[in-house]
């Protein structure tokens, strides 16, 4: 099994169908497949062997996709890094995964060259420069069949964390990814005539698995954007270049503020929201305004996205739906005991979509699974008598802001590098635009003041921009338990009461 055969199959059946569209450039499936073949053979000629790691740290683009499938066709493993990572973050993760080659921007290649030898990085391929993307395209061969791999072999590694603590490199197999690609395309009734907008980062499981891999599986077209651009989305929608809208709650909220929204959506037939729970009122308003349903589901990086889907035929607002084919969901208590309907507990998952484990992290892998092999999601929810799942809360402290995952500990460690800080806690607070906003609560050292502008400027050199707190609150002390642990839920409550 090799998930790159999904591209080969689409190219065989629909060679002249558009596969990738970026600005005014369109790549058809035959060309897409041939370009990926050229990358694969070019990498093999440079010494790449099946099972070896190749990194990608590049913005959303046609090049990103061609390189991704080239890696997979060569039988290698695609290690995905967020293009928004700071120098410090990227260096840390490259050192953790130690890819043989990496595809990145010329800008990032300069500091990666400084650490090449220490991490075993043999080749840096850029968008331009001495060894670049076009060189591989020119030297590679257009005809090549994807190297067969075992279904349990790792195909891609996606990171869920950052520079502090132990990194979480989620190892997803060909079986994991193929399971989700099928389930998404099946549940969404995808066809070769669909055109899906993709402005969410391809390093994110939603962008890479739910949108990209599922669209290739069904031989549809990906309309690529490097990031969220409301004007372009509306332009593409109005002229019929989009049939499927994939977005996060903040985007749907912003769109609802537009006049004549129904007409502006053009040929869009399907809407899906991910990353955070969508308020019920927004779902209702969207249906009333556009006549379209916003579908939701549930997934996580560790499950290659799709775990549940809220159905076409019995869509239940407020639910994340029922388990997709090949996947089981249980609600368990903290001792691992199965709970009855309507009893709140941890959402646990078993199926062909569940990751192989965390890269170089057997301890975290063991903690994430029950002894019987069920994955612990860290999310609290319950099921009804029909198997529909409802999310109540997250056990973990992760913040989801604008569709991006932010881990508080990572931000806190960066804040603690400032000499003014005695204690700090990073929390997520409700925000109309972002869903949640990252908030830093700081206890300064005696005689020191906190300047939000200085902190923002400093943190932008340490962590990705979306992780930088949007608000800074100064307190004399933080609420703590008897054991000295900072009580973040209590802290949120205090701040929300002050702001009410």
N, C-alpha and C positions, 0 to 999 in steps of 0.2 A: 504494500500500500504506500502511496505517496500522494499527498493532497494536491501536488502540482498537476496530477493527471486530470483534475477538475478543469484546469485551464486547457489542457490538451484536448479534452472531450468537447469543450465549448468551441475550440478552434476547428475541430473536425466537423461538427454539425453546423456551426454558424460562422464560417471564416470571414464573411463580409459584414457581419454585425458589429456595430460600435461597441468597444469594450471599455475604453478609457477616454474621458473628455476633460481637458484642462484648458480653460480660457477658449481660444479659437482652434486648439489642436485636438484632433480626434485620432485615436489608434484603434484599428479593427482587430478582431480576435486573431486572425492569421498573423498579422504583424506583431501583436502583443506576444504570441507564443514564440515566434521566431526571435524576437528581441531577448526574451528570457532564455532561449536556447543559446544565444550568443554569449550571454552573461555566464550561463552554466559552463559552457565549454571553455570560455576564457578563464574562469576561476579554476577549472580542472587543469588547464594548461599551466597555471601558476603553482600547481601542486596541491590543490584542495582535494581532500579525500572524504568519502562518506562518513557522517558522524561528527566531523569537525565543525567548530563554531565560526560563524561569520556575523559580525555586528552590522547593524544599520542604525545610524543616527542622522536622520535627514528629514526635512519637512515633507508633508503630504505632497505627492507629485506622481507623475507617470513614471519617473525614474525610480521612485521608492518601490512601486509595485513590480516593475520589471526586475529589479534587483532581488526583491523578496522571492519571487518565483524562480529566478535563476539559481539562488541558493538552494531552494528546495529541490529543484530538478537535479542538481548536482549531488543530491543525497545528504547535504550538509544541514546544519541547524541554524536557523535565523535567530540571532540574539538581538532583541529590539530595545533600543534606548530612546527615551523622549528627546526630541530635538530641542525642547525648551530647557534641558538640564544646564546648570552652570558648569563651568570648567571643573570645579571641585567634585561635583556630583558625578559627572561623566567619567572622570579619571578613576573615581572610587569603584564604579560599576564595571568598567573595563578591566580593572585589576581583579575584580571578583570573578568575572566570567572568563577572562583571558581568551578572547577570540583570536583566531589565526589571521583573519583579514577583517577590515572594517570599511564600510561605505559611509562617507560623511561629507560635510561641506569643507571647502578649502579653509575657511576660518577656523574650524575645529581641528583641522589636520595639523596646524602649527603646534598646538600644545600636546596633541597626541604623539607627534614625532618625538617630543621630549621624553616620553615614557615608553616608547616602543620596545626597547630592549628589555627593560625591567619586567614587562608583562608578557613578553613573548609574542608581541604583535608584529607579524611579518610584512604585511602590506596594508597601506592606507590608500583607498580608492576614493577620489573626490569627484565633484561635479566638474571641476576644471583643474588644470595643473599637470604635473609630470605624469602621474598615472591616474587616468580619469575614466569616467563612465563610457564616453564615446570611444576610447581606445579599446575597451573590452568588446563593445558592440562591433567595431570594425574588424577586430582580430578573431572574434568567435565565429562559430559555425551555426547557420540558421536551422539545420536539421539535427534533432537530438531528442531522445526519449528519456523521460524522467527515470532516474535510477530507483529501482524498487527497494523499499525499506519495510521492515516489520511494522505492523500496525502499532506496536507498543514502543517503537523508537521515537525519541523526541524530535519534533519538527520545528518548534519555536519556543523561545524563552522570553517571557514578558515580566518586567519588574513591577512589583506592587509597592515597594518602599523606596528609600533614598539613601543618604550617605551615613546615617547614624545607626547604631545598633547592628544587628545582623540583617543583611539584605535579603529580600524575598524574590528570588528569581523563579517564577512559576514555569515548570517544565511541562509543556503541552505536547502530547503525542499526535501522530497522524490520525489515530482513531479518535482522540478527543476532538480535534478540530473538524474532522469530517462529520462526526456526529452532530455537532452544532450547526455546521454549514447546511446539512440536510434539514435539520429541524427548523431552522429559521426560514429557509426557502420554502419548505413545505407548509408551515403554519401561515406564512404571509402570502401564499398562493403566487409566488414569484414566477415570472416567465422571462423569456429572452427579449421581450418588448419593454421590460421595465427599465427605468433610468433612476438610479438611487443617488441622492446627494450625499457626499461624504466630506464634511468640514471638521468632524471630530478627529483628533489625532490618531494616526494609525498605530501608535505604540500602545494605545488603550484597547482593552479587550473588546469594547463595544465597536470601535471603529474597525479594528483588524478582523475580528471574527464575525460579529453580527452583521456588519454592513459589507465589508470588503469580501471576505471569503464566501459568504452566503450568496452575494451577487454574482461572483465568478462561477459558483456552483450551478446557478440557474441561468448562466450565459447572458445576464443583463449587462447594462452599462453603468459604470461609476462616473458620476460627475464630480470631479475633484476640486476642492478648495483647500488652501493652506491653513485656513482658519475661518471662524465665523465672520461672514460678510453679509449683512442683511440685504443690502442693495443688490448684490449679485444673486443671492438666493431668490429674491422676488423677481428679478429679471429672468433668470433661468426658468422659474416656475411659470411666469406669465407667457413665455414663448414656447412652452411645452417640452422643455429639456429635462423636467423632473416628473416622475410619476410616484416616487416614494420619498417621503420626508422623514429623515431620522434626526432627532434633536433631543435636547434636554429640557426640563421644565422651564428654565429661564427664557429659552427661545420662544416657547409657546406663549408664555406670558407677554413677551414683547410683541409678538405678532398680533395678539388679540387687541392691542391698542391701535392697530391700523384701521383706517376707514376702507371699506370695500374689500375686505380681506378675502371673501369667497372668490371674487373675480381675480384677485391677485395670485391665488393659488393655482390657477390654470388647470393643467392636466393631472394634478396630484390626486391619486386615488387612495393612498395609504399613508397613515401617520403613526409613528412609533416614538415613544418617549422612554428614555433610560437614565441611569445614573442616580436618580433620587425619586422618591415618591412624588407623584404629581397631585397637587391639591384637587379634591373632588370638584370644587367649583370651577376650576380651569377646564377640566374634562367636559363638564356640562356646558359651559360657555362656548367652547370650541365646537361642540356638536350643534348647538343652536345657531352659531354664526356661520359655520362652513358646511354643515350637513355631514361632516366626516367624524369618525370615531378616532380618538387617540388611543392606540393600543399600548399596553404595557406588558412587561414580563419581569422575570427575575433571573439574574445571572451574576457571576463573579469571575474574576480572572482565573481562579482555581478550577472553574468548570467550563472554560473555553466559551463563556457567555451563557447560552440558553439552558435554563433549568426549568422554568415554567413559562406558560404563554396564556394570555387572556383571550378567549376564543372569539372567532367571527360569529358563531351561531348563538352563543350564550355568553355575551360579554358582561362581566360583573364589575361595575365601577367600584373602585376602592380595593379590588383584589389584584394580585399579581398572576392569577390564573391557576391552571393545574399543570402537573408535571408533563414535560414533552416526552415523546416516544424514546424508550431506551433509558429513561431516567426515573428514579424513585425519590420521593421526598417524604421525610418523616419529621414530626415535631417531638423533640425529646427534652426531658428535664436535664439538670446539670449532672446527674448520675448516669445519663445515657438511657433512661427508661422511656419507652414509647408513651406518648400522651394521647388522650382521646380528643375528638373534635372540640373546638372552642377553648381548649386549655392552652395557655401561652407557654412557650418553651423555645428551645433553640432549633432553627431550621437546619436539618441534616440531609445530606444528599449522597446518593450512590448511583453510578451509571457509567456509560461509555465515555461520558464527557469529563469525568473527574481527573484532574492532573496526576502526573506520575509522582510529583513531589516538588520540594523546593531545592534549587541548585545548591550543592555544597552545604546543605543545612538539614541534616537528618533529625536534629532535635526539634526544630520547628515543624518538620513534616510529621513527626510522631505526635506532637501536641495537637495537630490539626485534624487527626483522624481518631475515631474510636477504635478500639481493638478489633471490632468486626468489620472494619474497612469503610465505615460511613464517614463522610467529610463533615466537619463541624464548620458551619458558615460564620458563626459569631453574630448572627442576626436573630432577633427574637420575633416570633410570629405564631400564628395558629391556623388551623384548617377548619373548614366547615364540613358538614356531613357529605358534601359532594366532591370533596377533594380540592376545593379552591383555597389557595393560601393567601393569608393577609400578614403584612409586615407590621409589627408594633414598634420596634426600636432596634438599635444596634448595640450589641454587647461591646463591640470595639469602639474606640474613641474617634475613628476615622471621620474626617469632615469631607463632604462632597460639595464642592463649590464650582458652579458653572459646568458641571459634568466631570470635573477633575477630582481625583482622590488626593487628599492631603492628610498626612500622618502627623499629629500634633507633636510627638516626641522629636521628630526630625526638625521641626521649626523651633521647638524649645531649645534644642542643643545649639542651634545657630544663634538664638537670642542670648544664651548664656555666655557667648563669646564676648559680649559687651561688658565692660567693666562696671557700668552703672547698675547692673542687675544683681539683685540679691536672690530673688525667686521669681519664677514665671510659670504660667500655665496657658496653653493655647487651646481654645475651644471654638466650636462652631455655633454661631447664632443665626436665627432665621433672617433671611434677606429676600425682599421681593424680586430683585434682579438676579441674584446668584443662587438662590435656593438656600444656601448657607454662606455666610461670610466668615473668613478666618479672623479671629480676634485674639490679640495677645493681652493677657492680664499680667501686669508686672508689679512686683514689690521692689522699689529701688533701694540701693544702698544709702546709708545715711549721708546726707550732704550732696546727693546727686539728683539731677533732674532727668526726665525722660523726654526726648525730642522725637516725636513720631516721624518727622521728615528725615532725620539722621538715621533712625532705625530702618526705615524703608530703603534708603540708599545703601545702607550696609548689607541688609538682608538680600537685596537683589544681586549682590556679588557672591552670595553663599548658596542660595536656593533658587529654584525656578520662580518666575514672576507670579504665577497663580498661587504659589504657596505663601507669598509675603502677606502678613496680616494687613487687613484694610482698616482696622481700628486698634488703638492702643489705650488700654484702661489702666490707670495707676491706683493701686490699693495699698493700705498699710500692712495688710496681712491676708493670707489666703486661707479659706476654710479647710480644716484637716481632720482626719480621723484620729482616734486615740493612738494609733500606730504611726502617725505622722504623715499619712498619705493624703495628698491634696484631693479634696472632694470636688470633682469637676461638675457633677450634676448640681451640687449645692451652689457652686460658683455661678453656673448659668442662671440658676433661680434668683440669686442675689442681684445679678446684673439686669435681668429681665424685669424684676420688680422695680429697680431704680429707674429704668427707662420707660416704665408704664405710666 
